[in-house]
Amino acid sequence: MTLLPEFGNVLLTLLSFVVALSIIVGVHEYGHYIVGRWSGIKAEVFSIGFGPVLLSREDRHGTRWQIAAIPFGGYVKFLGDANAASGADTAAMAAMPADALRHTMHGAPLWARAATVVAGPVFNFIFSIVVFAGLVLAVGVMSTPPKIAKLHPLPHEGITLKAGDQIVAIAGQPYPEAPTRAYFDALPDQLLLDYDVIRGGDRLTVQGPHYAPARIGFVQPRSAGEAAGLLAGDVILSADGVALETFGELIGVVKAAQGAPVRLVVWRVGETLEFVIQPELRDVPTADNGFEKRFLIGISSGPFFEAQTVRPGLFEAFGLGVSQTYSVVERSISGLYHLAAGKISSCNMSGAIGIARASKDQAEAGLVDFIGFLGLLSTAVGFLNLLPIPMLDGGHLMFYGYEAVARRKPSERVMTLLMSFGMALVLSVMVFALWNDIFC
């Protein structure tokens, strides 16, 4: 009987991973396909998956669309390609008439080949922007200044804030139009603060909790907090005997423990519980796109209320989508640099198992979280494919750049050597990332 939940977890992990990967790969390969077709390059096969074909049909353009049995990737095979890796079928191309060569990937003009290759990553970025903008339009953004829709349960007395109050100032500081972390960090470390609110048309001063109370908003999967049994909504009353008034004070206690176990007293909807948690050393991104090592227990703070949301306009949502996609790329560049320079642990690199686990976690969290994860994954795939490594799209663009400058293609011998090196490098990184997934 105990095997059934484990089997269900494995099945959900595999299913969510296959769905996420198929969508992202489909978007990427469709970018190659459609821009290739617009550029006059004929696609013979568009495949989701590898190996034996399960379903297929041929469209009016002569492209066979198929779903294959091994669902871990996909490809577009253009006219003149020898295989799914887009190597040239020299024998077949030698037998083609000159006008047919124009419709192959290897015989098309440089601009057409470059546009077709770069379209894959570009479509990944476009997909991410659409996803992030769509989520903003569907879910909305918090109104500014925030208006309280619902107060979460807290064990504190003296709270006179109510649902429907609109916050205009906290501790005498006007709520900014574009609040920053500095604004909240400057608030007094007190259990209760004065809130200036608009209630029924009147401006009142009432009492409310610190904006960042010691309330858990999120528990990271497979973290020390999850292992200990902490839940979102728990309020931490004390840590190592220190009474907590804000979440920031908890961070200070964990930091001072320097990796030693931390004892927490937690309030959970009227019940007081105790937990002992072993902090874990992690590389944490900083505001300047760097990293610092900190002991973490895998939880983050949550506000004491749910705010009413407003739906932004289409252009504002698009701008937020672009900003979010750019932020993911920026963080990816920073992470890759710090990883290559040895400034952060190599355990920060995840492979297929790590992505599969993340897919499952987001699927369990709900549809909105899973769709947001697709946006993040699509951006990451687009960015990684632009790296100048032979075999990746960025490697092909590097060869095209050489061709544009030298007015000739690299020799077949050099191309073969570099492609072999690129494949060996990519496979080595994949194996290393898989090792991290298992042993880190």
MOTA-V119713 format. One record per helix or strand of 3 or more residues. SS is the DSSP state (H for helix, E for strand). FROM is the first residue (numbers start at 1). TO is the last residue. Records with the same first field share a line. If there is no record, write none. Layout:
SS = FROM-TO ; FROM-TO
This chain:
H = 2-38 ; 90-94 ; 98-101 ; 110-139 ; 181-185 ; 224-228 ; 247-257 ; 314-340 ; 346-348 ; 352-365 ; 367-385 ; 393-406 ; 412-439
E = 43-58 ; 64-78 ; 147-151 ; 166-170 ; 192-199 ; 202-209 ; 215-219 ; 235-239 ; 262-268 ; 271-277 ; 280-285 ; 291-296 ; 299-301 ; 305-307
